[in-house]
Amino acid sequence: MSGTSLDGIDAALIETDGEGVARPIAFRGEAYSDVARAELAEATRIALTYDKPRLSPPMIAATELVTRTHTLAVAKLLRDAGVAAADVDVIGLHGQTVAHRPDRGWTWQLGDGAALAAATGITTVADFRSADVAAGGQGAPLLPVYHAALVAGLERPVAVLNLGGVGNITFVGADGTLVAFDTGPANGLIDSWVEELTGARYDAGGALAAGGRVDESVLTAMLDNPFFDAPPPKSLDRSDFTIQPARGLGAADGAATLTAFTAETVALALRQLPERPRRLLVVGGGRHNATMLAMIAERCGIAAEAGDSLGWNGDGVEAEGFAYMAVRTLKNLPISFPGTTGVPAAMAGGVIHRA
């Protein structure tokens, strides 16, 4: 899994039948180099200027970069785990999202599944989102089917909040009802702000935001967006929001305001769920931001619990989820549902590339 934060690749090795909870075996995070990050950021900028995906030379180069780095991540993960490629049944390749435009009928993740299968000798499932979008769905979020498996033994209703570049929430009702949607920017705007003003990649632990003051007028202006009133299911591209409203603030005040923005979007999302969850379990990089979790708890009136407290690897849940979905694809089981992406009926997804 390589997310919109452009920070690197998360690779997880699991054992699963695609139905019950997976057994995690190994995990590895592989950071992108500064050069790779810059190339992918430029590919994202270019992709957003297109009216539909097309493989121009810079996009071809970026696809090769993504495929090459994912191949290395797989090799290193298997080496660390002491597992031979021949013993792995399938790879789930999410790829690198450069543009997500379901309103225009497309979503674009870079990564060559056939090339990865050839390089590793392991059957690879890729392009998980396109079939959903083609059927009229949002193509996101896709993790709810895995979140539901993770919380199967917990008292419900329960919600899982994933804080990546963009945030998304999964609600699992007492009867198993699944409702999911993107909540708004999570780490994406904060990362952009911190990098522009300080040169750091992110606000480590939320320390910068903790020393700042929330500008309520800027926060109110940012919340005045029709996305938050739209009923779910709904999804976002990281570029749908920018740091522009915070310009003019100091580094710490801007970080505090953007962090509060993330917290308020979660509060708005909770109001759109069928009922209030008993617990809010947090996964993804944002759970490392203590200031963000404190703001979410304060503004939502519910404790924001890191999923790690249940024995989960909060950094690995997304990567595990796409491995889980790859198995579901091999078994022709659905990965998206009316309540999660808005498709008319539960449907399978992903394209299989045989080794």
C-alpha positions in Angstrom: 0.0 0.0 0.0 1.3 3.4 -1.0 -1.0 6.3 0.1 -1.6 9.8 -0.9 0.9 11.1 1.7 3.7 9.9 -0.7 5.8 8.9 2.3 6.5 5.3 1.2 5.3 1.8 0.8 3.8 -0.4 3.5 4.1 -4.1 2.8 2.4 -6.8 4.9 2.4 -10.6 4.8 -0.7 -12.3 6.1 -2.4 -15.7 6.1 -6.1 -15.5 5.3 -9.0 -17.2 3.5 -10.4 -13.7 2.6 -13.3 -14.2 5.0 -12.2 -14.7 8.6 -9.7 -12.4 10.3 -6.2 -12.5 8.8 -3.2 -13.8 10.7 -0.4 -11.2 10.4 3.0 -12.7 9.7 5.3 -9.8 8.9 5.3 -6.1 8.1 7.8 -3.6 6.6 7.7 0.1 5.9 9.8 1.3 3.0 10.3 5.0 2.7 10.4 6.7 -0.6 13.6 8.6 -1.3 13.4 12.4 -1.8 13.9 12.0 -5.5 11.1 9.4 -5.7 8.7 11.6 -3.7 9.4 14.5 -6.0 8.8 12.4 -9.1 5.5 11.1 -7.8 4.4 14.5 -6.6 5.0 15.8 -10.1 3.1 12.8 -11.6 0.2 13.7 -9.3 0.3 17.3 -10.4 0.2 16.2 -14.1 -2.5 13.6 -13.6 -4.8 16.2 -12.1 -4.6 18.3 -15.4 -5.9 15.4 -17.5 -9.6 14.9 -18.3 -8.9 11.1 -18.3 -5.9 8.8 -17.6 -3.3 8.7 -20.4 0.2 7.3 -20.3 2.3 10.3 -21.3 6.1 9.9 -20.9 6.2 11.2 -17.3 3.4 9.0 -16.2 5.1 5.9 -17.8 8.3 6.8 -15.9 6.3 7.2 -12.7 4.6 3.8 -13.2 7.9 2.1 -13.7 9.2 3.8 -10.5 6.2 2.6 -8.5 6.5 -0.9 -9.9 10.2 -1.1 -9.3 10.0 0.2 -5.7 7.1 -2.2 -4.9 9.1 -5.1 -6.3 11.9 -4.3 -3.9 9.5 -3.9 -1.0 8.1 -7.4 -1.6 11.6 -8.9 -1.8 12.7 -7.2 1.4 9.5 -8.2 3.2 9.9 -11.8 2.3 13.6 -11.8 3.2 12.8 -10.3 6.6 10.1 -12.9 7.1 12.2 -15.8 5.9 9.5 -16.8 3.5 10.1 -17.9 -0.1 8.1 -16.3 -3.0 7.0 -19.8 -4.0 5.1 -20.0 -0.7 3.1 -16.8 -1.3 -0.2 -17.3 -3.2 -1.0 -13.7 -4.2 0.1 -10.1 -3.9 -2.5 -7.3 -3.6 -1.0 -4.2 -5.4 -2.9 -1.1 -4.6 -0.5 1.2 -6.4 0.1 4.9 -6.1 -3.0 7.1 -6.5 -2.3 10.1 -8.6 -5.9 11.2 -9.2 -9.2 10.1 -7.8 -12.1 11.5 -9.9 -15.2 9.3 -9.6 -17.3 12.4 -10.5 -15.7 12.1 -13.9 -15.9 8.3 -14.0 -12.3 7.4 -13.3 -9.7 6.8 -10.7 -6.0 6.3 -11.3 -3.5 4.2 -9.4 0.0 3.8 -10.9 1.6 0.3 -10.8 2.0 -2.5 -13.3 0.5 -5.7 -11.9 1.7 -7.8 -14.8 5.3 -6.6 -14.4 5.2 -7.1 -10.6 3.9 -10.7 -11.1 6.7 -11.4 -13.6 9.4 -9.9 -11.4 8.3 -11.7 -8.2 6.9 -14.9 -9.7 3.8 -14.3 -7.6 0.2 -13.9 -9.0 -0.7 -10.2 -8.4 -4.1 -8.6 -8.1 -4.1 -4.9 -9.1 -6.5 -2.1 -10.1 -8.9 -2.6 -7.2 -11.0 0.5 -7.7 -11.8 0.9 -11.4 -14.6 -1.6 -11.6 -16.4 0.0 -8.7 -16.2 3.4 -10.3 -17.3 2.0 -13.7 -20.4 0.6 -11.9 -21.2 4.1 -10.5 -19.5 3.8 -7.2 -17.0 6.1 -5.5 -14.2 3.6 -5.7 -13.4 4.4 -2.1 -13.1 3.5 0.7 -12.3 -0.1 0.1 -11.0 -1.1 3.5 -14.4 -1.5 5.2 -14.6 -5.2 4.3 -11.3 -5.8 6.2 -12.2 -3.5 9.0 -15.4 -5.5 9.5 -13.3 -8.7 9.8 -11.0 -7.0 12.4 -13.9 -5.9 14.6 -16.0 -9.1 14.3 -15.4 -10.1 17.9 -16.1 -6.6 19.4 -19.3 -5.1 20.9 -21.0 -3.2 18.2 -21.8 -0.6 16.8 -18.1 0.3 16.4 -16.3 2.6 14.0 -12.8 2.4 12.5 -11.2 5.7 11.6 -8.3 5.6 9.1 -6.1 8.7 9.2 -3.9 8.7 6.1 -3.4 11.6 3.7 -7.2 11.6 3.5 -9.4 10.3 6.4 -12.1 7.7 6.1 -14.4 6.0 8.5 -16.1 2.6 8.6 -19.2 2.0 10.7 -20.1 -1.6 11.6 -23.6 -1.9 13.0 -24.9 -4.4 15.5 -26.4 -6.3 12.6 -23.3 -6.1 10.5 -24.5 -3.1 8.5 -21.5 -1.4 6.8 -21.4 2.3 6.2 -18.2 4.0 5.1 -17.0 7.2 3.5 -14.1 9.7 3.4 -14.3 12.2 6.2 -12.0 14.9 4.8 -8.2 15.6 4.8 -6.4 13.8 7.6 -2.6 14.2 7.5 -2.3 15.5 3.9 -2.8 19.2 4.5 -0.8 19.2 7.7 2.1 17.4 6.0 2.0 20.0 3.1 1.9 22.9 5.6 4.8 21.6 7.7 7.0 20.8 4.7 6.4 24.2 3.2 7.0 26.2 6.4 9.7 24.1 8.2 11.1 21.6 5.7 10.1 18.6 7.8 7.9 15.9 6.2 5.3 15.9 8.9 4.4 17.2 12.4 6.1 14.5 14.5 3.8 13.6 17.4 1.8 16.8 16.7 4.5 18.8 18.6 4.2 21.8 16.3 0.4 22.0 16.5 0.6 21.6 20.3 2.5 24.8 20.5 0.1 26.8 18.3 -3.4 28.4 18.6 -6.4 27.4 16.5 -7.6 30.2 14.4 -11.4 29.6 14.6 -12.2 32.0 11.8 -9.9 30.1 9.4 -11.3 26.8 10.7 -14.9 28.0 10.1 -14.1 29.0 6.6 -12.5 25.7 5.8 -15.6 23.8 7.1 -17.8 25.8 4.8 -17.6 23.2 2.1 -20.5 21.3 0.5 -18.6 18.0 0.8 -19.4 17.9 4.5 -23.1 18.2 4.0 -23.3 15.7 1.2 -24.7 12.3 2.3 -22.5 9.2 2.2 -21.1 7.4 0.4 -18.6 10.0 -0.7 -14.9 10.2 -1.4 -12.1 12.7 -1.9 -8.9 13.3 -3.8 -6.1 14.7 -1.6 -6.0 17.8 -3.9 -9.7 18.7 -3.2 -8.6 20.8 -0.2 -5.5 23.0 0.1 -3.6 24.9 2.7 -4.4 28.2 1.1 -6.9 29.3 3.8 -4.2 29.0 6.5 -1.6 31.2 4.7 -0.7 34.2 6.8 -0.7 32.2 10.0 2.5 31.2 11.8 3.9 27.7 11.5 2.5 26.5 14.8 -0.9 28.3 14.5 -1.3 26.9 11.0 -0.5 23.4 12.1 -2.9 23.7 15.1 -5.7 25.0 12.8 -5.2 22.3 10.2 -5.1 19.6 12.9 -8.3 21.0 14.4 -9.8 20.9 10.8 -9.2 17.2 10.7 -10.8 16.7 14.1 -13.9 18.7 13.1 -14.3 16.7 9.9 -14.4 13.6 12.0 -17.0 15.1 14.3 -19.1 15.9 11.3 -18.7 12.4 9.9 -19.9 10.9 13.2 -23.1 12.8 12.9 -23.7 11.1 9.5 -23.5 7.6 10.9 -26.7 5.5 11.5 -26.0 5.7 15.2 -23.2 6.7 17.5 -20.5 4.0 17.8 -19.5 2.6 21.2 -15.9 2.9 20.3 -13.8 4.8 17.8 -10.7 2.8 16.8 -7.9 4.7 14.9 -5.5 3.3 12.4 -3.1 4.9 10.0 -0.2 7.3 10.4 -2.4 10.0 12.1 -2.7 7.9 15.2 0.9 8.8 16.0 -0.1 12.4 16.3 -1.1 12.8 19.9 -2.4 16.4 19.4 -4.7 15.2 16.6 -6.1 12.3 18.7 -6.7 14.7 21.6 -8.5 17.2 19.4 -10.6 14.4 17.9 -11.6 13.2 21.4 -12.4 16.8 22.5 -14.4 17.8 19.5 -16.1 14.5 19.0 -16.9 13.6 22.6 -15.5 10.1 22.2 -12.1 8.6 23.0 -9.9 8.1 19.9 -8.3 4.7 20.6 -5.3 3.5 18.6 -6.2 0.1 17.1 -2.8 -1.1 18.5 -4.5 -1.5 21.9 -6.3 -4.5 20.4 -3.1 -6.0 19.1 -3.5 -4.5 15.6 -0.6 -3.1 13.7 -2.0 0.3 13.0 0.6 1.1 10.4 -0.1 -2.2 8.5 -3.9 -2.3 8.4 -4.2 -0.9 4.9 -1.5 -3.1 3.4 -3.1 -6.1 5.2 -6.5 -5.1 3.8 -5.3 -5.1 0.2 -3.7 -8.5 0.7 -7.0 -9.7 2.2 -9.0 -8.2 -0.8 -6.6 -9.9 -3.2 -7.6 -13.3 -1.8 -11.3 -12.2 -2.0 -10.7 -11.3 -5.7 -9.3 -14.8 -6.4 -12.4 -16.3 -4.8 -14.7 -13.8 -6.6 -16.0 -12.4 -3.3 -17.2 -8.8 -3.1 -14.9 -6.0 -1.9 -17.3 -3.0 -2.3 -20.8 -2.6 -1.2 -23.7 -0.1 -1.5 -23.1 1.3 1.9 -19.3 1.8 1.4 -18.9 3.1 -2.1 -22.4 3.5 -3.4 -22.4 0.7 -6.0 -25.9 -0.7 -6.8 -25.0 -4.1 -5.4 -22.1 -5.8 -3.6 -19.4 -6.5 -6.2 -15.9 -8.0 -6.7 -13.0 -6.0 -8.0 -9.4 -6.1 -9.0 -7.6 -7.5 -12.1 -5.7 -10.7 -11.7 -2.2 -11.0 -13.3 -1.0 -14.7 -13.2 2.6 -15.3 -12.4 
